[in-house]
Amino acid sequence: MKKLSIIFALLLVAAFTANSQTASPKPDGPEITFTNLEHDYGTVTQGGDGACVFNFKNTGNEPLILSDVRKSCGCTTPTWSQEPVLPNQNGAINIGYNTNNIGTFNKTITVISNATNATVTLVIKGQVVAAEIK
């Protein structure tokens, strides 16, 4: 009888262990997945190109809608499509940074959507140096 109890206990533990390792199903809804969450401009000459793009994919199973893209200062201008991004489709957020101010910068862009991960923070950073005088 004691052997039977031990075998039963081991089987019970094995069943709970196998059940806990089973992946939980993905929640329904859109999910935004960015290729990169940060863009490093490196060193940019004053007045130089301040454009970059953050690409993303809707890895969820419902249409993704970006309701707002908030910048941390007036020197950053985000633009994005107002159209829903269907499941397994790609989208992009275009960022313009005003490179007229000399110095190091580290700015955030907050993306707000109807995704299961509703708020995502993107970062742009770099250093603007004075243009050479000729």
C-alpha positions as CSV (number, residue, x, y, z in Angstrom):
1,M,0.0,0.0,0.0
2,K,2.8,2.3,0.8
3,K,4.4,1.8,-2.6
4,L,1.1,2.5,-4.3
5,S,0.8,5.9,-2.3
6,I,4.3,6.8,-3.4
7,I,3.7,6.0,-7.0
8,F,0.4,8.0,-6.9
9,A,2.2,11.0,-5.3
10,L,4.9,10.9,-8.0
11,L,2.4,10.7,-10.8
12,L,0.5,13.7,-9.2
13,V,3.7,15.7,-9.0
14,A,4.6,14.8,-12.7
15,A,1.1,15.9,-13.8
16,F,1.3,19.3,-12.1
17,T,4.8,19.8,-13.5
18,A,3.7,19.1,-17.0
19,N,0.7,21.3,-16.7
20,S,2.7,24.3,-15.4
21,Q,5.1,24.1,-18.3
22,T,2.3,24.3,-20.9
23,A,2.3,27.7,-22.6
24,S,-0.6,29.9,-21.8
25,P,-2.7,30.9,-24.8
26,K,-2.0,34.3,-26.3
27,P,-4.7,36.8,-25.3
28,D,-7.1,38.0,-28.0
29,G,-6.5,41.5,-29.4
30,P,-3.8,43.4,-31.3
31,E,-0.2,43.4,-30.1
32,I,2.4,45.9,-31.3
33,T,5.9,44.6,-31.7
34,F,8.7,47.0,-32.7
35,T,11.8,46.0,-34.5
36,N,13.8,48.5,-32.3
37,L,12.7,50.5,-29.3
38,E,15.7,52.9,-29.6
39,H,17.4,54.9,-32.3
40,D,20.9,56.3,-31.8
41,Y,21.7,59.0,-34.3
42,G,25.3,59.0,-33.1
43,T,26.9,62.4,-34.0
44,V,24.9,64.7,-36.3
45,T,26.0,68.0,-37.7
46,Q,23.9,71.0,-36.8
47,G,21.1,71.3,-39.3
48,G,21.7,67.8,-40.5
49,D,19.2,65.0,-41.1
50,G,17.1,64.3,-38.0
51,A,14.8,61.7,-39.5
52,C,14.4,58.1,-38.3
53,V,11.7,55.4,-38.6
54,F,10.4,53.0,-36.0
55,N,9.0,49.9,-37.7
56,F,6.4,47.7,-36.0
57,K,4.2,44.7,-36.7
58,N,0.8,43.8,-35.4
59,T,1.6,40.4,-33.9
60,G,-1.9,40.1,-32.4
61,N,-5.1,38.7,-33.9
62,E,-7.2,41.9,-34.2
63,P,-6.7,45.3,-36.0
64,L,-4.2,47.6,-34.2
65,I,-5.1,51.3,-33.9
66,L,-2.5,53.9,-32.8
67,S,-4.6,56.4,-30.9
68,D,-1.7,58.8,-30.0
69,V,2.0,59.2,-30.4
70,R,3.3,61.6,-27.8
71,K,6.6,63.4,-27.9
72,S,8.6,64.5,-24.9
73,C,9.4,67.9,-26.3
74,G,8.7,70.3,-29.2
75,C,12.0,69.4,-31.0
76,T,10.5,66.0,-32.0
77,T,7.8,65.5,-34.6
78,P,6.2,62.0,-35.0
79,T,3.9,61.1,-37.9
80,W,2.1,57.8,-38.3
81,S,-0.8,56.3,-40.3
82,Q,-4.2,56.8,-38.9
83,E,-5.4,53.6,-40.6
84,P,-5.8,50.3,-38.6
85,V,-2.9,47.9,-39.0
86,L,-4.3,44.4,-39.6
87,P,-2.9,41.3,-37.9
88,N,0.5,40.3,-39.3
89,Q,0.8,43.6,-41.1
90,N,3.5,46.2,-40.7
91,G,3.4,49.9,-39.8
92,A,5.8,52.7,-39.2
93,I,6.2,55.8,-37.0
94,N,8.3,58.5,-38.7
95,I,10.3,60.7,-36.4
96,G,11.8,64.1,-37.2
97,Y,14.3,65.6,-34.7
98,N,15.2,69.3,-35.0
99,T,19.0,69.2,-35.2
100,N,19.5,73.0,-34.9
101,N,20.3,72.8,-31.1
102,I,23.8,71.8,-30.3
103,G,24.4,69.2,-27.6
104,T,23.5,65.8,-26.4
105,F,19.8,64.7,-26.6
106,N,17.8,61.8,-25.2
107,K,14.1,62.1,-26.0
108,T,11.1,59.7,-25.6
109,I,8.1,59.0,-27.8
110,T,5.2,57.3,-26.1
111,V,3.0,55.2,-28.4
112,I,-0.6,54.6,-27.2
113,S,-2.8,52.1,-28.9
114,N,-5.5,49.5,-28.4
115,A,-2.9,46.7,-28.2
116,T,-2.6,44.3,-25.3
117,N,0.7,46.2,-24.6
118,A,-1.2,49.5,-24.9
119,T,1.7,51.9,-24.1
120,V,5.2,51.5,-25.5
121,T,8.0,54.0,-25.0
122,L,10.5,54.7,-27.8
123,V,13.8,56.5,-27.4
124,I,15.9,58.7,-29.7
125,K,19.3,59.9,-28.7
126,G,22.5,61.3,-30.1
127,Q,24.7,64.4,-30.2
128,V,24.4,67.5,-32.4
129,V,27.7,69.2,-33.1
130,A,28.4,72.6,-34.7
131,A,28.8,72.6,-38.5
132,E,32.3,73.4,-39.6
133,I,32.8,77.0,-40.8
134,K,34.4,77.2,-44.2
